[in-house]
């Protein structure tokens, strides 16, 4: 049957196979390696199978994220920040600070992870907002609002109403990767699809987007493996 690439950030390659004994469509995500397989009955229509895949996108991405071993967020550990692993050290006062190449986190051990999550969200907004403004100005478009979430299914999204949403974990990626995702979603304000015209817009805003998309495809699951909430 071949393969199908589910668009998004990162794109997901799905192996399609028919099986004589299959009675329904079923998806499997291998725990080792994260290979995704869609098994189809012999007479199932490809269009119906792909519609099933798109309806299950959130589940697929959650399963892929779960394939990564959970990484600790605690004093003495390392955490990626703007693409560079930095040590987490005990801090004074009430606010998290990035200083001297370290993230200084105050408070008791059970507050380290949530405080860091709040700090990363604020840092992500401080970089995503101007990036989206810049790309929107370049395309001559506007957006209704920008929101941040801790999503597992995608790194960003754009609605028909012009609302942009991003995962605040993008602040853990290199700045140029964050900028690419901002460009990607802003381009959807003009092209609400993944057509050639859409990718031409992305390339206009971010000429090196292929390399940056590959980085996110290869490293995104690792960014999702840090737990900031119970």
N, C-alpha and C positions, 0 to 999 in steps of 0.2 A: 504493500500500500504506500510505502514511502514515509515522508515526514511533513509536518506542518509547523510553521513558526508563529507562535502566539505573540502578537505585537505588544509592546509595552516596555517598561524599563525595570529590569532587563527583559529582552525578548526571551521566550522559552521555546526550545525545540521539542516537539512532541512526535514520538514515533507512532504511526498509525498501522494497526494490523487487524486483519479479519481472522476470525476463528470459527470453525464449523460448529463448535459446541456452545458458543456464546449466545445468550438469549437477550442480552441487553448491552447497552454501552457501559463500559467501566474504565476508570482511570486508575493508574498505579504510579506512585512515585517511589523509586528505589531508595531505601534508606542509606545505602552506600553509593555515593556518586550522584544521586538526585536525578537519574534518568526518568523521563516521563513517558508513559506508554498509554495509548488509548486502544482498547480492544473493542472490536465491533462485530456484531452478527454478520453473517455472509451477505444478507440482503439489505443491510442498513445503508441509507443514502449518505454520501459524504457530507452534503450540506447540513443534514440533521446532526451528524457527528460533530462537525465543527461548531455548530450552534451550541451543542452540549459542552464543548470545551470552553467556549466563551462564557457560558453561564457558570462554569466551575472555576473560573480564573482565580477568584479569591482563595478558594480551597487549595488549588495547585500551588500558588505562591506561599501560602501558609505552610504547606507541607515541605516545600523546598527550604524555607527558612528554618523549619524544625530539624532538618538534616544536619545543620551545623551544631556542634556541641555548644552549650551555653557557656558564655565567658563571664568571669566575675567582674563586678564593679566594686572595688574596695581599695582602701589605702594600701599602697605598696604594689598595686597592679598597674598595667599600662592601658591606655585608652587612646584610640585614634582621634585626633582633633585637627581639622583642616588638612587631613591626609598624612599626618605625622604621628606616630605613636609617642605619647607623652606620659610620664609617670604621674600617678595620683598621690599627692602628699597631704598630710594633715594641715589644715589652715586655721587661722584665727578669725575672729569676728563672726559675721553671719552670712556673708556672700562668698560664692565661689569666685576665684580669681585665676586668670592665666598669667603667670609671671615667671620669668627666668626659665622658660621652657617646661614648666610644670603646671598642672592644675591643682591649685590649693583648695581643698574642700574642708570646711569646718563642720563640727557637729559629731554626734555619736555615730557608731558604725551603721545603725539601721536607717540613718538619714542620708548617708553618702550617695547612694544610687539615685533616690528621687531628687536630691538637690542638684546633682550633676545633670539629670534629665532636664530640669528647669533651666539651668544655665545653658545647656546645648540648644534648647528650643529658642531662647532669646538670641543667642549668637546666630542661629540659622536665620531667624527673621531679619536680623541686622544685615545679612548678606543677600538673602533672597529678594527682599523688597526692592533694593536699588537695582539688582540684576534684572528683575521683571520690568521695572520702570524703564530701564535702558533699552531692553529688547522691544518692549511695546512701542516706545518712541521711534525706534528704527523701522518698525513695520507700520507705523501710523495707526495703531489700534489702542484700545483701552480695556481695562479689566475692572470688574465690579469690586472684587475684594480678594485678599490673599489670606489663606488660613494654613495652619500647621497642625499635623497630627502625627501620631506614632503608628503609621500604617505598615502592614505586612504585605499587602497585595500589590502595591505600586509605589513608585517614588514621587509621582506627581499626577495630577489630573486637571482637566479643564472642562467646565460645564458649558452647555449652550448659552447660559445666562452670563458667561464671562467670569465665573468664579474659579480662581486658581487654588489648588491645594497641593501641599508638598509634605513629604516626610522630613521632620526636623533632623533625622539622622544623617541627612546630606551634609551637615556641618562636619561630620566625621570623615567625609571624603575629601580629596584634594579640591581646592577652590575652583579649578577649571571644570571639574565634574559637576559640582553644584551649579555652576554657570550654564553648563550644557543642558541640565534638566530644566532650568529656568527658561532657556531658549526654546526647548522642546515644547513645553506647555504653552508658552506665549505664542508659538507658531500655530497652535491649535485654535487660537482666536481668529485666525484667518482660514485655516483648513482643518475642519473637525474630522480628520481621517489620517491615515498613514499612506497617502498616495505619493506619487513622485513629486507632485507639486508641493506637498507638505515637506518632504525631505529637502527639496531645493530651498525652501524658506529656512529650515533649520541650518542648512549649510551656509546660507547667507549670514545668519546670526552667529554661527559657530562652525567655522571651516573645518576644524579638527574633530567634529562630532563623532566620527566612526571610532577613533581611538578611545575617546572618552566613554562612549557607549559600551565598548568592549571592557574597559576598566570596571564599569559598574556591573556588567554581566559576570565578571570573574570575581569581584570582591564584594559585591552587594550583600550576599548572604552572610559574610563575616560581620558586616556592620549591624545586621539584624540580630546577631547572636548575643549581644550585650543586653542584660536585663536591668531595666531601670525602675520597674515596679513589681510588687509582689503579685 
